[in-house]
Amino acid sequence: MINNAELFFKIITTTGTFFLAYHKYTLSLLDKKIDKREGEKERIFAEKFRIENIKTLTEGISRIEERMTRIEEYLMKH
């Protein structure tokens, strides 16, 4: 027959193992959620960066077109 102390020890270790496994499982879920959140932040940053680059390029092209128009007008007059 199993000793009371041995039975108590088995119950405690089994319960402790269960809680440790559950703790690791919840941490892994939390890490996934954090990774997803960070990935979302990176995606938003990349989108803002892309939009800003498009604005800069559009403004640059507009300035070039204005200069070309002035050069054409100058050349037509002279």
PyMOL Python script that loads the backbone (N, CA, C, O; Angstrom):
from pymol import cmd

cmd.read_pdbstr("""\
ATOM      1  N   MET A   1       0.842  -1.177   0.000  1.00  0.00           N
ATOM      2  CA  MET A   1       0.000   0.000   0.000  1.00  0.00           C
ATOM      3  C   MET A   1       0.889   1.243   0.000  1.00  0.00           C
ATOM      4  O   MET A   1       1.980   1.260   0.570  1.00  0.00           O
ATOM      5  N   ILE A   2       0.378   2.280  -0.662  1.00  0.00           N
ATOM      6  CA  ILE A   2       1.151   3.510  -0.816  1.00  0.00           C
ATOM      7  C   ILE A   2       1.114   4.302   0.485  1.00  0.00           C
ATOM      8  O   ILE A   2       0.072   4.459   1.121  1.00  0.00           O
ATOM      9  N   ASN A   3       2.257   4.777   0.841  1.00  0.00           N
ATOM     10  CA  ASN A   3       2.418   5.583   2.040  1.00  0.00           C
ATOM     11  C   ASN A   3       1.689   6.915   1.842  1.00  0.00           C
ATOM     12  O   ASN A   3       1.631   7.419   0.721  1.00  0.00           O
ATOM     13  N   ASN A   4       1.133   7.491   2.911  1.00  0.00           N
ATOM     14  CA  ASN A   4       0.426   8.764   2.823  1.00  0.00           C
ATOM     15  C   ASN A   4       1.340   9.884   2.341  1.00  0.00           C
ATOM     16  O   ASN A   4       0.912  10.728   1.553  1.00  0.00           O
ATOM     17  N   ALA A   5       2.555   9.907   2.786  1.00  0.00           N
ATOM     18  CA  ALA A   5       3.499  10.945   2.370  1.00  0.00           C
ATOM     19  C   ALA A   5       3.822  10.808   0.884  1.00  0.00           C
ATOM     20  O   ALA A   5       3.954  11.803   0.173  1.00  0.00           O
ATOM     21  N   GLU A   6       3.948   9.553   0.423  1.00  0.00           N
ATOM     22  CA  GLU A   6       4.237   9.322  -0.995  1.00  0.00           C
ATOM     23  C   GLU A   6       3.051   9.756  -1.856  1.00  0.00           C
ATOM     24  O   GLU A   6       3.243  10.365  -2.909  1.00  0.00           O
ATOM     25  N   LEU A   7       1.840   9.453  -1.422  1.00  0.00           N
ATOM     26  CA  LEU A   7       0.630   9.857  -2.146  1.00  0.00           C
ATOM     27  C   LEU A   7       0.514  11.380  -2.175  1.00  0.00           C
ATOM     28  O   LEU A   7       0.200  11.964  -3.212  1.00  0.00           O
ATOM     29  N   PHE A   8       0.765  12.009  -1.049  1.00  0.00           N
ATOM     30  CA  PHE A   8       0.734  13.473  -0.971  1.00  0.00           C
ATOM     31  C   PHE A   8       1.755  14.078  -1.928  1.00  0.00           C
ATOM     32  O   PHE A   8       1.455  15.039  -2.635  1.00  0.00           O
ATOM     33  N   PHE A   9       2.976  13.510  -1.949  1.00  0.00           N
ATOM     34  CA  PHE A   9       4.032  13.994  -2.833  1.00  0.00           C
ATOM     35  C   PHE A   9       3.621  13.854  -4.302  1.00  0.00           C
ATOM     36  O   PHE A   9       3.848  14.770  -5.092  1.00  0.00           O
ATOM     37  N   LYS A  10       3.020  12.721  -4.678  1.00  0.00           N
ATOM     38  CA  LYS A  10       2.584  12.504  -6.061  1.00  0.00           C
ATOM     39  C   LYS A  10       1.503  13.502  -6.465  1.00  0.00           C
ATOM     40  O   LYS A  10       1.523  14.042  -7.571  1.00  0.00           O
ATOM     41  N   ILE A  11       0.565  13.740  -5.559  1.00  0.00           N
ATOM     42  CA  ILE A  11      -0.511  14.693  -5.852  1.00  0.00           C
ATOM     43  C   ILE A  11       0.063  16.092  -6.042  1.00  0.00           C
ATOM     44  O   ILE A  11      -0.301  16.792  -6.987  1.00  0.00           O
ATOM     45  N   ILE A  12       0.957  16.501  -5.149  1.00  0.00           N
ATOM     46  CA  ILE A  12       1.565  17.832  -5.228  1.00  0.00           C
ATOM     47  C   ILE A  12       2.373  17.978  -6.518  1.00  0.00           C
ATOM     48  O   ILE A  12       2.258  18.998  -7.197  1.00  0.00           O
ATOM     49  N   THR A  13       3.189  16.979  -6.869  1.00  0.00           N
ATOM     50  CA  THR A  13       4.012  17.086  -8.085  1.00  0.00           C
ATOM     51  C   THR A  13       3.147  17.081  -9.345  1.00  0.00           C
ATOM     52  O   THR A  13       3.445  17.802 -10.296  1.00  0.00           O
ATOM     53  N   THR A  14       2.098  16.291  -9.365  1.00  0.00           N
ATOM     54  CA  THR A  14       1.199  16.263 -10.517  1.00  0.00           C
ATOM     55  C   THR A  14       0.503  17.609 -10.678  1.00  0.00           C
ATOM     56  O   THR A  14       0.422  18.144 -11.784  1.00  0.00           O
ATOM     57  N   THR A  15       0.003  18.152  -9.576  1.00  0.00           N
ATOM     58  CA  THR A  15      -0.659  19.451  -9.615  1.00  0.00           C
ATOM     59  C   THR A  15       0.315  20.546 -10.042  1.00  0.00           C
ATOM     60  O   THR A  15      -0.021  21.405 -10.857  1.00  0.00           O
ATOM     61  N   GLY A  16       1.520  20.507  -9.485  1.00  0.00           N
ATOM     62  CA  GLY A  16       2.548  21.496  -9.854  1.00  0.00           C
ATOM     63  C   GLY A  16       2.908  21.401 -11.326  1.00  0.00           C
ATOM     64  O   GLY A  16       3.061  22.423 -11.995  1.00  0.00           O
ATOM     65  N   THR A  17       3.046  20.185 -11.836  1.00  0.00           N
ATOM     66  CA  THR A  17       3.356  19.988 -13.253  1.00  0.00           C
ATOM     67  C   THR A  17       2.236  20.538 -14.129  1.00  0.00           C
ATOM     68  O   THR A  17       2.496  21.181 -15.145  1.00  0.00           O
ATOM     69  N   PHE A  18       0.993  20.284 -13.733  1.00  0.00           N
ATOM     70  CA  PHE A  18      -0.149  20.805 -14.484  1.00  0.00           C
ATOM     71  C   PHE A  18      -0.106  22.330 -14.533  1.00  0.00           C
ATOM     72  O   PHE A  18      -0.261  22.918 -15.603  1.00  0.00           O
ATOM     73  N   PHE A  19       0.101  22.971 -13.392  1.00  0.00           N
ATOM     74  CA  PHE A  19       0.139  24.433 -13.364  1.00  0.00           C
ATOM     75  C   PHE A  19       1.317  24.992 -14.157  1.00  0.00           C
ATOM     76  O   PHE A  19       1.190  26.036 -14.797  1.00  0.00           O
ATOM     77  N   LEU A  20       2.446  24.317 -14.122  1.00  0.00           N
ATOM     78  CA  LEU A  20       3.608  24.753 -14.903  1.00  0.00           C
ATOM     79  C   LEU A  20       3.314  24.657 -16.399  1.00  0.00           C
ATOM     80  O   LEU A  20       3.636  25.573 -17.157  1.00  0.00           O
ATOM     81  N   ALA A  21       2.709  23.559 -16.822  1.00  0.00           N
ATOM     82  CA  ALA A  21       2.356  23.394 -18.234  1.00  0.00           C
ATOM     83  C   ALA A  21       1.335  24.449 -18.652  1.00  0.00           C
ATOM     84  O   ALA A  21       1.453  25.036 -19.727  1.00  0.00           O
ATOM     85  N   TYR A  22       0.354  24.685 -17.822  1.00  0.00           N
ATOM     86  CA  TYR A  22      -0.658  25.696 -18.128  1.00  0.00           C
ATOM     87  C   TYR A  22      -0.027  27.088 -18.208  1.00  0.00           C
ATOM     88  O   TYR A  22      -0.378  27.884 -19.079  1.00  0.00           O
ATOM     89  N   HIS A  23       0.896  27.372 -17.308  1.00  0.00           N
ATOM     90  CA  HIS A  23       1.589  28.661 -17.305  1.00  0.00           C
ATOM     91  C   HIS A  23       2.380  28.845 -18.609  1.00  0.00           C
ATOM     92  O   HIS A  23       2.333  29.913 -19.219  1.00  0.00           O
ATOM     93  N   LYS A  24       3.097  27.815 -19.028  1.00  0.00           N
ATOM     94  CA  LYS A  24       3.857  27.888 -20.282  1.00  0.00           C
ATOM     95  C   LYS A  24       2.916  28.077 -21.467  1.00  0.00           C
ATOM     96  O   LYS A  24       3.219  28.832 -22.390  1.00  0.00           O
ATOM     97  N   TYR A  25       1.781  27.395 -21.442  1.00  0.00           N
ATOM     98  CA  TYR A  25       0.793  27.523 -22.517  1.00  0.00           C
ATOM     99  C   TYR A  25       0.254  28.951 -22.590  1.00  0.00           C
ATOM    100  O   TYR A  25       0.167  29.519 -23.679  1.00  0.00           O
ATOM    101  N   THR A  26      -0.104  29.530 -21.468  1.00  0.00           N
ATOM    102  CA  THR A  26      -0.625  30.899 -21.481  1.00  0.00           C
ATOM    103  C   THR A  26       0.452  31.895 -21.901  1.00  0.00           C
ATOM    104  O   THR A  26       0.145  32.873 -22.582  1.00  0.00           O
ATOM    105  N   LEU A  27       1.700  31.669 -21.513  1.00  0.00           N
ATOM    106  CA  LEU A  27       2.790  32.543 -21.962  1.00  0.00           C
ATOM    107  C   LEU A  27       2.981  32.456 -23.467  1.00  0.00           C
ATOM    108  O   LEU A  27       3.248  33.467 -24.116  1.00  0.00           O
ATOM    109  N   SER A  28       2.850  31.267 -24.026  1.00  0.00           N
ATOM    110  CA  SER A  28       2.998  31.129 -25.478  1.00  0.00           C
ATOM    111  C   SER A  28       1.862  31.867 -26.198  1.00  0.00           C
ATOM    112  O   SER A  28       2.087  32.487 -27.237  1.00  0.00           O
ATOM    113  N   LEU A  29       0.652  31.801 -25.652  1.00  0.00           N
ATOM    114  CA  LEU A  29      -0.461  32.550 -26.252  1.00  0.00           C
ATOM    115  C   LEU A  29      -0.220  34.052 -26.154  1.00  0.00           C
ATOM    116  O   LEU A  29      -0.509  34.793 -27.093  1.00  0.00           O
ATOM    117  N   LEU A  30       0.304  34.496 -25.031  1.00  0.00           N
ATOM    118  CA  LEU A  30       0.606  35.909 -24.841  1.00  0.00           C
ATOM    119  C   LEU A  30       1.692  36.359 -25.822  1.00  0.00           C
ATOM    120  O   LEU A  30       1.598  37.444 -26.397  1.00  0.00           O
ATOM    121  N   ASP A  31       2.722  35.530 -26.015  1.00  0.00           N
ATOM    122  CA  ASP A  31       3.785  35.858 -26.968  1.00  0.00           C
ATOM    123  C   ASP A  31       3.234  35.979 -28.383  1.00  0.00           C
ATOM    124  O   ASP A  31       3.620  36.879 -29.128  1.00  0.00           O
ATOM    125  N   LYS A  32       2.338  35.079 -28.750  1.00  0.00           N
ATOM    126  CA  LYS A  32       1.724  35.147 -30.083  1.00  0.00           C
ATOM    127  C   LYS A  32       0.940  36.444 -30.237  1.00  0.00           C
ATOM    128  O   LYS A  32       0.995  37.092 -31.282  1.00  0.00           O
ATOM    129  N   LYS A  33       0.209  36.818 -29.191  1.00  0.00           N
ATOM    130  CA  LYS A  33      -0.587  38.037 -29.236  1.00  0.00           C
ATOM    131  C   LYS A  33       0.329  39.261 -29.345  1.00  0.00           C
ATOM    132  O   LYS A  33       0.039  40.188 -30.102  1.00  0.00           O
ATOM    133  N   ILE A  34       1.431  39.265 -28.591  1.00  0.00           N
ATOM    134  CA  ILE A  34       2.381  40.376 -28.644  1.00  0.00           C
ATOM    135  C   ILE A  34       3.028  40.441 -30.021  1.00  0.00           C
ATOM    136  O   ILE A  34       3.166  41.523 -30.591  1.00  0.00           O
ATOM    137  N   ASP A  35       3.428  39.280 -30.563  1.00  0.00           N
ATOM    138  CA  ASP A  35       4.018  39.243 -31.897  1.00  0.00           C
ATOM    139  C   ASP A  35       3.039  39.769 -32.938  1.00  0.00           C
ATOM    140  O   ASP A  35       3.418  40.500 -33.853  1.00  0.00           O
ATOM    141  N   LYS A  36       1.788  39.392 -32.787  1.00  0.00           N
ATOM    142  CA  LYS A  36       0.766  39.851 -33.733  1.00  0.00           C
ATOM    143  C   LYS A  36       0.607  41.363 -33.629  1.00  0.00           C
ATOM    144  O   LYS A  36       0.488  42.049 -34.644  1.00  0.00           O
ATOM    145  N   ARG A  37       0.604  41.881 -32.400  1.00  0.00           N
ATOM    146  CA  ARG A  37       0.465  43.310 -32.182  1.00  0.00           C
ATOM    147  C   ARG A  37       1.661  44.061 -32.762  1.00  0.00           C
ATOM    148  O   ARG A  37       1.492  45.098 -33.404  1.00  0.00           O
ATOM    149  N   GLU A  38       2.876  43.538 -32.538  1.00  0.00           N
ATOM    150  CA  GLU A  38       4.070  44.179 -33.079  1.00  0.00           C
ATOM    151  C   GLU A  38       4.083  44.104 -34.592  1.00  0.00           C
ATOM    152  O   GLU A  38       4.491  45.054 -35.261  1.00  0.00           O
ATOM    153  N   GLY A  39       3.640  42.983 -35.135  1.00  0.00           N
ATOM    154  CA  GLY A  39       3.541  42.855 -36.591  1.00  0.00           C
ATOM    155  C   GLY A  39       2.565  43.865 -37.167  1.00  0.00           C
ATOM    156  O   GLY A  39       2.802  44.436 -38.231  1.00  0.00           O
ATOM    157  N   GLU A  40       1.475  44.079 -36.461  1.00  0.00           N
ATOM    158  CA  GLU A  40       0.480  45.069 -36.897  1.00  0.00           C
ATOM    159  C   GLU A  40       1.072  46.470 -36.849  1.00  0.00           C
ATOM    160  O   GLU A  40       0.833  47.276 -37.748  1.00  0.00           O
ATOM    161  N   LYS A  41       1.848  46.768 -35.798  1.00  0.00           N
ATOM    162  CA  LYS A  41       2.488  48.083 -35.695  1.00  0.00           C
ATOM    163  C   LYS A  41       3.470  48.287 -36.840  1.00  0.00           C
ATOM    164  O   LYS A  41       3.526  49.364 -37.434  1.00  0.00           O
ATOM    165  N   GLU A  42       4.248  47.242 -37.150  1.00  0.00           N
ATOM    166  CA  GLU A  42       5.203  47.343 -38.257  1.00  0.00           C
ATOM    167  C   GLU A  42       4.487  47.546 -39.578  1.00  0.00           C
ATOM    168  O   GLU A  42       4.944  48.322 -40.417  1.00  0.00           O
ATOM    169  N   ARG A  43       3.372  46.860 -39.773  1.00  0.00           N
ATOM    170  CA  ARG A  43       2.602  47.004 -41.012  1.00  0.00           C
ATOM    171  C   ARG A  43       2.062  48.423 -41.133  1.00  0.00           C
ATOM    172  O   ARG A  43       2.104  49.015 -42.212  1.00  0.00           O
ATOM    173  N   ILE A  44       1.556  48.970 -40.037  1.00  0.00           N
ATOM    174  CA  ILE A  44       1.019  50.339 -40.052  1.00  0.00           C
ATOM    175  C   ILE A  44       2.143  51.331 -40.339  1.00  0.00           C
ATOM    176  O   ILE A  44       1.963  52.269 -41.115  1.00  0.00           O
ATOM    177  N   PHE A  45       3.305  51.124 -39.714  1.00  0.00           N
ATOM    178  CA  PHE A  45       4.440  52.006 -39.960  1.00  0.00           C
ATOM    179  C   PHE A  45       4.874  51.936 -41.417  1.00  0.00           C
ATOM    180  O   PHE A  45       5.143  52.967 -42.034  1.00  0.00           O
ATOM    181  N   ALA A  46       4.945  50.726 -41.972  1.00  0.00           N
ATOM    182  CA  ALA A  46       5.342  50.559 -43.371  1.00  0.00           C
ATOM    183  C   ALA A  46       4.339  51.240 -44.298  1.00  0.00           C
ATOM    184  O   ALA A  46       4.723  51.848 -45.298  1.00  0.00           O
ATOM    185  N   GLU A  47       3.065  51.137 -43.967  1.00  0.00           N
ATOM    186  CA  GLU A  47       2.021  51.779 -44.784  1.00  0.00           C
ATOM    187  C   GLU A  47       2.161  53.295 -44.735  1.00  0.00           C
ATOM    188  O   GLU A  47       2.071  53.956 -45.770  1.00  0.00           O
ATOM    189  N   LYS A  48       2.378  53.853 -43.550  1.00  0.00           N
ATOM    190  CA  LYS A  48       2.566  55.303 -43.415  1.00  0.00           C
ATOM    191  C   LYS A  48       3.817  55.746 -44.162  1.00  0.00           C
ATOM    192  O   LYS A  48       3.812  56.784 -44.824  1.00  0.00           O
ATOM    193  N   PHE A  49       4.894  54.959 -44.059  1.00  0.00           N
ATOM    194  CA  PHE A  49       6.138  55.280 -44.747  1.00  0.00           C
ATOM    195  C   PHE A  49       5.935  55.264 -46.261  1.00  0.00           C
ATOM    196  O   PHE A  49       6.445  56.134 -46.967  1.00  0.00           O
ATOM    197  N   ARG A  50       5.193  54.279 -46.756  1.00  0.00           N
ATOM    198  CA  ARG A  50       4.914  54.172 -48.197  1.00  0.00           C
ATOM    199  C   ARG A  50       4.076  55.366 -48.659  1.00  0.00           C
ATOM    200  O   ARG A  50       4.347  55.942 -49.713  1.00  0.00           O
ATOM    201  N   ILE A  51       3.077  55.734 -47.889  1.00  0.00           N
ATOM    202  CA  ILE A  51       2.227  56.884 -48.251  1.00  0.00           C
ATOM    203  C   ILE A  51       3.061  58.156 -48.269  1.00  0.00           C
ATOM    204  O   ILE A  51       2.908  58.986 -49.166  1.00  0.00           O
ATOM    205  N   GLU A  52       3.939  58.315 -47.288  1.00  0.00           N
ATOM    206  CA  GLU A  52       4.797  59.507 -47.238  1.00  0.00           C
ATOM    207  C   GLU A  52       5.745  59.541 -48.435  1.00  0.00           C
ATOM    208  O   GLU A  52       5.988  60.604 -49.004  1.00  0.00           O
ATOM    209  N   ASN A  53       6.276  58.392 -48.814  1.00  0.00           N
ATOM    210  CA  ASN A  53       7.146  58.334 -49.989  1.00  0.00           C
ATOM    211  C   ASN A  53       6.385  58.700 -51.260  1.00  0.00           C
ATOM    212  O   ASN A  53       6.913  59.406 -52.119  1.00  0.00           O
ATOM    213  N   ILE A  54       5.166  58.231 -51.379  1.00  0.00           N
ATOM    214  CA  ILE A  54       4.353  58.558 -52.556  1.00  0.00           C
ATOM    215  C   ILE A  54       4.090  60.051 -52.602  1.00  0.00           C
ATOM    216  O   ILE A  54       4.170  60.658 -53.670  1.00  0.00           O
ATOM    217  N   LYS A  55       3.772  60.661 -51.448  1.00  0.00           N
ATOM    218  CA  LYS A  55       3.536  62.112 -51.400  1.00  0.00           C
ATOM    219  C   LYS A  55       4.790  62.867 -51.828  1.00  0.00           C
ATOM    220  O   LYS A  55       4.716  63.814 -52.610  1.00  0.00           O
ATOM    221  N   THR A  56       5.939  62.443 -51.313  1.00  0.00           N
ATOM    222  CA  THR A  56       7.200  63.111 -51.644  1.00  0.00           C
ATOM    223  C   THR A  56       7.492  62.997 -53.137  1.00  0.00           C
ATOM    224  O   THR A  56       7.883  63.978 -53.770  1.00  0.00           O
ATOM    225  N   LEU A  57       7.306  61.819 -53.695  1.00  0.00           N
ATOM    226  CA  LEU A  57       7.537  61.633 -55.124  1.00  0.00           C
ATOM    227  C   LEU A  57       6.579  62.469 -55.963  1.00  0.00           C
ATOM    228  O   LEU A  57       6.982  63.065 -56.962  1.00  0.00           O
ATOM    229  N   THR A  58       5.318  62.514 -55.561  1.00  0.00           N
ATOM    230  CA  THR A  58       4.327  63.301 -56.293  1.00  0.00           C
ATOM    231  C   THR A  58       4.685  64.778 -56.253  1.00  0.00           C
ATOM    232  O   THR A  58       4.598  65.466 -57.271  1.00  0.00           O
ATOM    233  N   GLU A  59       5.086  65.270 -55.093  1.00  0.00           N
ATOM    234  CA  GLU A  59       5.485  66.674 -54.981  1.00  0.00           C
ATOM    235  C   GLU A  59       6.715  66.956 -55.836  1.00  0.00           C
ATOM    236  O   GLU A  59       6.793  67.997 -56.488  1.00  0.00           O
ATOM    237  N   GLY A  60       7.667  66.040 -55.836  1.00  0.00           N
ATOM    238  CA  GLY A  60       8.871  66.212 -56.650  1.00  0.00           C
ATOM    239  C   GLY A  60       8.550  66.248 -58.130  1.00  0.00           C
ATOM    240  O   GLY A  60       9.095  67.068 -58.868  1.00  0.00           O
ATOM    241  N   ILE A  61       7.676  65.370 -58.563  1.00  0.00           N
ATOM    242  CA  ILE A  61       7.271  65.342 -59.971  1.00  0.00           C
ATOM    243  C   ILE A  61       6.551  66.633 -60.330  1.00  0.00           C
ATOM    244  O   ILE A  61       6.769  67.178 -61.412  1.00  0.00           O
ATOM    245  N   SER A  62       5.702  67.129 -59.450  1.00  0.00           N
ATOM    246  CA  SER A  62       4.989  68.390 -59.708  1.00  0.00           C
ATOM    247  C   SER A  62       5.977  69.539 -59.866  1.00  0.00           C
ATOM    248  O   SER A  62       5.825  70.360 -60.771  1.00  0.00           O
ATOM    249  N   ARG A  63       6.986  69.611 -59.004  1.00  0.00           N
ATOM    250  CA  ARG A  63       7.985  70.671 -59.113  1.00  0.00           C
ATOM    251  C   ARG A  63       8.760  70.567 -60.424  1.00  0.00           C
ATOM    252  O   ARG A  63       9.045  71.577 -61.068  1.00  0.00           O
ATOM    253  N   ILE A  64       9.095  69.347 -60.810  1.00  0.00           N
ATOM    254  CA  ILE A  64       9.809  69.149 -62.072  1.00  0.00           C
ATOM    255  C   ILE A  64       8.943  69.593 -63.246  1.00  0.00           C
ATOM    256  O   ILE A  64       9.440  70.237 -64.170  1.00  0.00           O
ATOM    257  N   GLU A  65       7.662  69.258 -63.220  1.00  0.00           N
ATOM    258  CA  GLU A  65       6.757  69.673 -64.297  1.00  0.00           C
ATOM    259  C   GLU A  65       6.652  71.193 -64.368  1.00  0.00           C
ATOM    260  O   GLU A  65       6.640  71.764 -65.459  1.00  0.00           O
ATOM    261  N   GLU A  66       6.576  71.853 -63.209  1.00  0.00           N
ATOM    262  CA  GLU A  66       6.513  73.316 -63.196  1.00  0.00           C
ATOM    263  C   GLU A  66       7.774  73.910 -63.806  1.00  0.00           C
ATOM    264  O   GLU A  66       7.696  74.848 -64.599  1.00  0.00           O
ATOM    265  N   ARG A  67       8.929  73.376 -63.444  1.00  0.00           N
ATOM    266  CA  ARG A  67      10.193  73.871 -63.991  1.00  0.00           C
ATOM    267  C   ARG A  67      10.256  73.647 -65.500  1.00  0.00           C
ATOM    268  O   ARG A  67      10.682  74.523 -66.251  1.00  0.00           O
ATOM    269  N   MET A  68       9.828  72.469 -65.928  1.00  0.00           N
ATOM    270  CA  MET A  68       9.835  72.184 -67.368  1.00  0.00           C
ATOM    271  C   MET A  68       8.925  73.145 -68.120  1.00  0.00           C
ATOM    272  O   MET A  68       9.259  73.600 -69.214  1.00  0.00           O
ATOM    273  N   THR A  69       7.768  73.455 -67.525  1.00  0.00           N
ATOM    274  CA  THR A  69       6.833  74.393 -68.150  1.00  0.00           C
ATOM    275  C   THR A  69       7.485  75.763 -68.268  1.00  0.00           C
ATOM    276  O   THR A  69       7.381  76.400 -69.316  1.00  0.00           O
ATOM    277  N   ARG A  70       8.158  76.232 -67.217  1.00  0.00           N
ATOM    278  CA  ARG A  70       8.834  77.532 -67.270  1.00  0.00           C
ATOM    279  C   ARG A  70       9.955  77.526 -68.303  1.00  0.00           C
ATOM    280  O   ARG A  70      10.139  78.506 -69.025  1.00  0.00           O
ATOM    281  N   ILE A  71      10.703  76.430 -68.377  1.00  0.00           N
ATOM    282  CA  ILE A  71      11.789  76.341 -69.362  1.00  0.00           C
ATOM    283  C   ILE A  71      11.218  76.366 -70.778  1.00  0.00           C
ATOM    284  O   ILE A  71      11.755  77.046 -71.652  1.00  0.00           O
ATOM    285  N   GLU A  72      10.133  75.628 -71.006  1.00  0.00           N
ATOM    286  CA  GLU A  72       9.504  75.623 -72.328  1.00  0.00           C
ATOM    287  C   GLU A  72       9.009  77.018 -72.699  1.00  0.00           C
ATOM    288  O   GLU A  72       9.187  77.471 -73.830  1.00  0.00           O
ATOM    289  N   GLU A  73       8.383  77.694 -71.730  1.00  0.00           N
ATOM    290  CA  GLU A  73       7.902  79.055 -72.005  1.00  0.00           C
ATOM    291  C   GLU A  73       9.066  79.986 -72.305  1.00  0.00           C
ATOM    292  O   GLU A  73       8.966  80.814 -73.211  1.00  0.00           O
ATOM    293  N   TYR A  74      10.151  79.875 -71.580  1.00  0.00           N
ATOM    294  CA  TYR A  74      11.328  80.715 -71.807  1.00  0.00           C
ATOM    295  C   TYR A  74      11.914  80.454 -73.201  1.00  0.00           C
ATOM    296  O   TYR A  74      12.261  81.384 -73.930  1.00  0.00           O
ATOM    297  N   LEU A  75      12.016  79.140 -73.558  1.00  0.00           N
ATOM    298  CA  LEU A  75      12.571  78.796 -74.851  1.00  0.00           C
ATOM    299  C   LEU A  75      11.669  79.260 -76.006  1.00  0.00           C
ATOM    300  O   LEU A  75      12.164  79.633 -77.070  1.00  0.00           O
ATOM    301  N   MET A  76      10.386  79.236 -75.799  1.00  0.00           N
ATOM    302  CA  MET A  76       9.438  79.678 -76.836  1.00  0.00           C
ATOM    303  C   MET A  76       9.540  81.186 -77.057  1.00  0.00           C
ATOM    304  O   MET A  76       9.371  81.660 -78.181  1.00  0.00           O
ATOM    305  N   LYS A  77       9.816  81.945 -75.985  1.00  0.00           N
ATOM    306  CA  LYS A  77       9.888  83.376 -76.096  1.00  0.00           C
ATOM    307  C   LYS A  77      11.208  83.810 -76.760  1.00  0.00           C
ATOM    308  O   LYS A  77      11.244  84.838 -77.437  1.00  0.00           O
ATOM    309  N   HIS A  78      12.273  83.049 -76.577  1.00  0.00           N
ATOM    310  CA  HIS A  78      13.574  83.455 -77.113  1.00  0.00           C
ATOM    311  C   HIS A  78      13.971  82.629 -78.268  1.00  0.00           C
ATOM    312  O   HIS A  78      15.041  82.839 -78.839  1.00  0.00           O
TER     313      HIS A  78
END
""", "prot")
cmd.dss("prot")
cmd.show_as("cartoon", "prot")
cmd.util.cbc("prot")
cmd.orient("prot")
